[in-house]
Amino acid sequence: MIALRYPVLPLIVAASLFPLLAQEPQLRWLPLATQNVEIDGLPWFSENGGELFRLPVRLKDTYRKPVWDLAQSPSGGRIRFRTDSTTLAIRLEYPEPPGMKNMHAFGQSGVDLYADSVYRGTAIADYDAKPGKTYEHTYYKGQARAERDVTLYLPLYIGVKVLGIGVDAEARLEQAKPFAIAKPLVFYGTSITQGGCASRSGMSYQAILGRMLNADFVNLGFSGNGLGEPEMARAVADIDASYYVLDFAQNNPTVDSLAQAYAPFIETIRGKRAEAPILVITPIYAAHESWSRDARLEDMRELIRRVAAEKIAAGDRHLEILEGTDLLGPARGDGLVDGTHPNDLGFQWMAEGLAARIGKVLGVR
């Protein structure tokens, strides 16, 4: 028999303690209505009874059904607070699974965590998502107790219910640091505005721009449905913004339909926000333009230039135009996913181009 060189008892004791050491920390689950939890990017959140919708429920019947359906995807919505929690988790419920072919599931359904402006992880739906199925995701645990500014970016293309935010039992919760700009930036447009095809929710161009400028923003992009109808102009004008960005054109079937909508859209905003800066953007580059001229896109660009020029000549000192091809042009085809929608690189380029223009107007570095 071989003699044991080390006592067995300490090993047995250590083994018996292992389950206790491996236990998950006890979490305190906070609803969105918790004091110091701030909901940004969803102007009608309180009015909508806590639903994460991008348009007011009271006006639901005035919007076309596709617009209202897309408004239930909380693109641009963010949850912000400051905490010293050693652990952070989230509970979510999704109405359906991600199903787009040209966009990653993380971008469609993901809830990104940024702590102190650094990306930390993403909670997502799986392909069995349905009402009543709950997902619980832990972003981090066992970290040193230190104050962190937390931002949770909500999904770009799928509705979600946030059932709770998990922090450790002793964690403190404080208000997030204020934005550098008092009022939000408001964006209206198409699928590109909504966030297609960012790899995750924190990588839309507005999200990147928001981090660059430390600015709040509202995303009113509606995939395939950025037509510029009067009810959407009124929704945009209802928001008291520091800056308005109009990036809609391509969803209009014809140049004539765009012409009918474009000038009236600007006039609706201007009628309520006489001094607010408005930036109009012509369509960005599309990959098929490398092969042949796209008369429709070129005519839409020219229409936007003409409308803007006429209004500036008539005395609008707060209207500017930006060529979309200056943000993402022929030399930047690597910034596209499917020939039309930007990827993360394309959105980074767009954000950088916009940051210089908007920062200068608003006096933010």
C-alpha positions in Angstrom: 0.0 0.0 0.0 1.2 3.5 -0.9 1.2 5.9 2.0 -0.7 9.2 1.6 1.8 12.1 1.7 -0.9 14.7 2.4 -3.9 14.7 4.7 -7.2 13.9 3.1 -9.4 16.0 5.4 -8.5 19.5 4.1 -9.3 18.2 0.6 -12.7 17.0 1.7 -13.4 20.3 3.5 -12.4 22.3 0.4 -14.6 20.2 -1.9 -17.5 20.7 0.4 -17.1 24.4 0.4 -16.8 24.7 -3.4 -20.6 24.8 -4.1 -20.9 27.7 -1.6 -18.0 29.6 -3.3 -19.5 29.0 -6.7 -22.9 30.3 -5.9 -24.2 33.2 -8.0 -24.4 36.5 -6.1 -27.8 37.5 -4.7 -29.2 40.1 -7.1 -31.7 42.9 -6.5 -34.0 43.2 -9.5 -34.9 46.8 -10.4 -37.8 47.8 -12.6 -37.4 50.6 -15.1 -39.4 52.9 -12.9 -36.7 52.8 -10.2 -35.4 56.2 -9.1 -32.2 57.3 -10.9 -32.9 54.9 -13.8 -33.1 57.2 -16.8 -34.8 56.3 -20.1 -33.4 58.3 -23.0 -34.2 58.4 -26.7 -37.9 57.6 -26.2 -39.7 60.9 -25.8 -43.1 59.4 -25.2 -41.9 56.7 -22.7 -43.8 58.1 -19.7 -46.9 58.9 -21.7 -46.9 55.4 -23.2 -47.1 53.8 -19.7 -43.6 52.5 -19.7 -43.8 50.8 -23.1 -40.5 51.1 -25.1 -42.2 52.6 -28.2 -40.8 55.3 -30.4 -44.1 57.0 -31.2 -47.0 58.0 -28.9 -49.7 55.4 -28.4 -52.4 58.0 -28.4 -51.7 58.7 -32.1 -51.3 55.1 -33.1 -54.3 55.1 -35.5 -52.9 58.2 -37.4 -49.8 56.3 -38.5 -49.6 53.8 -41.3 -49.5 50.2 -39.9 -46.0 49.5 -41.0 -44.8 52.6 -39.3 -46.5 51.8 -36.1 -45.2 48.2 -36.2 -41.6 49.5 -36.6 -42.2 52.1 -33.9 -42.4 49.2 -31.4 -38.7 48.5 -32.1 -37.0 50.8 -29.6 -34.0 51.8 -31.9 -32.1 54.6 -30.2 -33.6 53.9 -26.8 -31.2 53.8 -23.9 -31.3 53.0 -20.2 -28.8 55.0 -18.2 -27.6 55.2 -14.6 -24.5 55.2 -12.4 -23.8 52.3 -10.0 -21.1 50.7 -7.9 -22.6 47.3 -8.4 -20.1 44.4 -8.6 -22.6 42.5 -10.9 -24.9 43.7 -13.6 -27.6 41.6 -15.3 -30.8 42.1 -17.3 -34.1 40.2 -17.8 -35.8 40.5 -21.1 -38.8 39.3 -23.1 -39.1 39.4 -26.9 -42.2 39.1 -29.0 -40.4 37.1 -31.8 -37.0 35.9 -32.9 -34.6 37.8 -35.1 -35.2 36.9 -38.8 -33.4 39.3 -41.1 -31.0 38.0 -43.7 -28.8 41.0 -44.1 -28.4 41.9 -40.4 -26.8 40.0 -37.5 -29.1 38.8 -34.7 -27.2 40.9 -32.3 -28.1 44.1 -34.2 -31.7 43.1 -34.5 -32.4 42.0 -30.9 -29.3 42.9 -28.9 -29.2 45.1 -25.7 -25.6 46.4 -25.6 -23.9 47.3 -22.3 -21.4 50.2 -22.3 -19.8 50.9 -18.9 -17.8 54.1 -18.7 -18.3 54.4 -22.5 -16.6 51.0 -23.1 -18.5 48.1 -24.8 -18.9 45.2 -22.3 -21.4 42.8 -23.9 -24.7 42.1 -25.5 -27.9 40.3 -24.4 -29.8 38.8 -27.3 -32.9 36.8 -28.2 -32.5 33.2 -29.6 -34.4 31.7 -32.4 -37.1 30.4 -30.1 -38.0 33.8 -28.7 -41.8 34.3 -28.1 -44.0 36.1 -25.7 -43.7 34.7 -22.2 -40.2 33.4 -22.6 -37.8 35.2 -20.4 -34.1 35.7 -21.0 -31.6 36.5 -18.2 -28.2 37.7 -19.1 -25.3 38.6 -16.8 -23.0 41.3 -18.3 -20.4 41.1 -15.5 -20.0 39.7 -12.0 -17.4 39.7 -9.3 -16.0 43.1 -10.3 -14.4 45.5 -7.9 -16.9 47.8 -6.2 -16.4 51.1 -8.2 -18.7 53.7 -9.6 -19.5 53.1 -13.3 -21.6 55.0 -15.8 -23.9 52.4 -17.4 -25.7 52.7 -20.7 -27.9 50.0 -22.1 -28.7 50.4 -25.8 -32.0 48.9 -26.8 -32.6 46.7 -29.9 -32.6 48.3 -33.4 -35.2 46.0 -35.0 -37.2 43.9 -32.5 -39.4 45.1 -29.7 -38.4 44.1 -26.2 -39.7 44.3 -22.6 -37.1 45.0 -20.0 -38.4 43.0 -17.0 -35.6 44.0 -14.6 -32.1 45.2 -14.1 -30.0 43.1 -11.7 -27.5 44.6 -9.3 -26.0 43.3 -6.1 -27.8 43.7 -2.8 -25.5 46.5 -1.6 -25.2 48.4 -4.8 -25.9 52.2 -4.9 -27.8 53.7 -7.8 -27.2 57.3 -8.9 -28.2 59.5 -11.8 -26.2 59.2 -14.9 -23.8 62.0 -15.8 -25.5 64.8 -17.7 -25.2 65.1 -21.5 -23.0 67.9 -22.9 -26.1 69.2 -24.8 -29.3 70.0 -23.0 -31.7 68.8 -25.8 -31.5 65.7 -27.9 -30.5 65.4 -31.6 -33.5 64.1 -33.6 -33.0 61.9 -36.7 -35.7 61.1 -39.2 -35.2 58.7 -42.1 -35.2 55.2 -43.5 -33.7 51.8 -42.5 -30.2 53.4 -42.6 -31.4 55.8 -39.9 -33.1 53.0 -37.9 -29.8 51.2 -37.8 -29.6 48.7 -40.7 -27.2 47.0 -40.8 -25.2 47.6 -37.6 -23.8 44.5 -36.0 -25.3 45.6 -32.6 -27.4 48.3 -31.1 -24.5 50.4 -29.9 -23.1 50.7 -33.4 -25.8 52.7 -35.3 -24.3 56.0 -36.5 -26.4 57.9 -34.0 -25.1 55.8 -31.1 -21.5 56.3 -32.2 -22.2 60.0 -32.6 -23.9 60.2 -29.2 -20.8 58.9 -27.6 -18.5 61.2 -29.5 -20.4 64.3 -28.5 -21.8 63.1 -25.2 -25.3 63.9 -26.7 -28.7 62.5 -26.3 -30.5 61.5 -29.5 -33.9 60.2 -30.8 -34.0 57.8 -33.7 -37.1 58.1 -35.9 -35.9 55.9 -38.7 -38.4 53.5 -40.2 -37.1 50.8 -42.4 -38.7 50.9 -45.9 -41.1 53.5 -44.6 -39.3 56.8 -44.4 -41.6 58.5 -46.8 -41.8 61.9 -45.1 -45.6 61.9 -44.5 -47.2 64.8 -42.6 -47.9 62.9 -39.4 -44.2 62.0 -39.2 -43.2 65.6 -39.7 -45.5 66.6 -36.8 -44.0 63.8 -34.6 -40.5 65.2 -35.3 -41.5 68.8 -34.7 -43.2 67.8 -31.4 -39.8 67.0 -30.0 -37.9 70.0 -28.6 -34.5 69.2 -30.1 -31.1 70.9 -30.2 -30.7 69.7 -33.8 -32.8 67.9 -36.5 -31.3 65.6 -39.1 -33.4 64.6 -42.1 -32.0 61.6 -44.0 -35.0 60.4 -46.0 -35.3 59.9 -49.7 -34.7 56.4 -50.9 -37.9 54.9 -49.5 -40.0 57.1 -51.8 -40.9 55.3 -55.0 -40.3 58.2 -57.3 -38.7 61.6 -57.3 -42.2 63.1 -57.7 -43.4 61.5 -54.5 -40.3 62.8 -52.7 -40.9 66.3 -54.1 -44.4 66.3 -52.7 -43.1 65.4 -49.2 -39.8 67.1 -48.8 -40.4 70.8 -48.6 -43.6 70.4 -46.5 -41.7 68.3 -44.0 -39.1 71.0 -43.4 -41.9 73.6 -43.2 -43.7 71.6 -40.5 -40.6 71.6 -38.4 -39.8 75.2 -39.1 -43.4 76.2 -38.2 -42.9 75.0 -34.7 -39.1 75.3 -34.2 -38.2 78.6 -35.9 -34.6 78.8 -34.7 -33.6 75.1 -34.5 -30.8 73.9 -36.7 -31.9 71.5 -39.5 -29.5 69.4 -41.5 -30.7 67.7 -44.7 -28.6 64.8 -46.1 -28.7 63.6 -49.7 -28.6 59.8 -50.2 -25.3 58.0 -49.5 -23.5 56.0 -52.1 -25.0 52.6 -53.2 -22.7 49.9 -54.6 -24.5 49.5 -57.9 -23.6 53.1 -58.7 -20.1 51.8 -59.4 -21.4 50.0 -62.4 -23.9 52.5 -63.8 -25.6 55.8 -63.2 -28.7 55.7 -61.0 -30.9 58.4 -62.4 -33.5 58.1 -59.5 -30.9 58.6 -56.8 -29.1 61.4 -58.6 -32.4 63.2 -59.2 -33.3 62.8 -55.5 -30.0 64.3 -54.5 -30.6 67.2 -56.8 -34.2 67.7 -55.5 -32.9 67.9 -51.9 -30.2 70.4 -52.9 -32.8 72.5 -54.7 -35.3 72.6 -51.9 -32.6 73.4 -49.3 -31.1 76.1 -51.5 -34.5 77.8 -52.1 -35.2 77.9 -48.4 -31.7 79.2 -47.5 -32.1 81.9 -50.2 -35.5 82.8 -48.7 -33.8 83.6 -45.4 -33.6 80.3 -43.4 -30.3 80.9 -41.6 -30.5 77.6 -39.6 -30.8 75.1 -42.5 -27.8 73.3 -43.9 -27.2 70.6 -46.5 -24.7 67.7 -46.3 -23.9 65.4 -49.2 -24.4 61.8 -48.2 -21.6 60.8 -50.5 -19.3 62.9 -48.4 -20.2 60.7 -45.5 -20.1 57.4 -47.4 -19.1 57.7 -51.0 -17.7 55.7 -53.9 -14.3 55.3 -52.3 -15.9 53.7 -49.2 -17.7 50.7 -50.6 -16.2 48.6 -47.8 -18.6 50.4 -45.5 -21.7 48.6 -47.0 -23.2 45.3 -46.1 -25.5 44.5 -49.0 -24.6 47.3 -51.4 -27.1 49.7 -49.7 -26.9 49.6 -45.9 -23.9 50.6 -43.9 -22.0 48.1 -41.8 -20.2 49.2 -38.6 -17.3 50.7 -40.6 -19.8 52.7 -42.7 -21.7 53.9 -39.7 -18.4 54.9 -38.0 -17.5 57.0 -41.1 -21.0 58.6 -41.1 -20.7 59.4 -37.4 -17.3 61.0 -37.8 -18.5 63.2 -40.7 -21.6 64.3 -38.7 -19.7 64.9 -35.5 -17.6 67.7 -37.0 -20.6 69.4 -38.5 -23.0 69.1 -35.5 -20.3 69.7 -32.9 -19.4 73.0 -34.6 -23.0 74.2 -34.8 -23.7 73.3 -31.1 -20.3 74.3 -29.7 -19.3 70.9 -28.6 -15.8 69.5 -29.2 
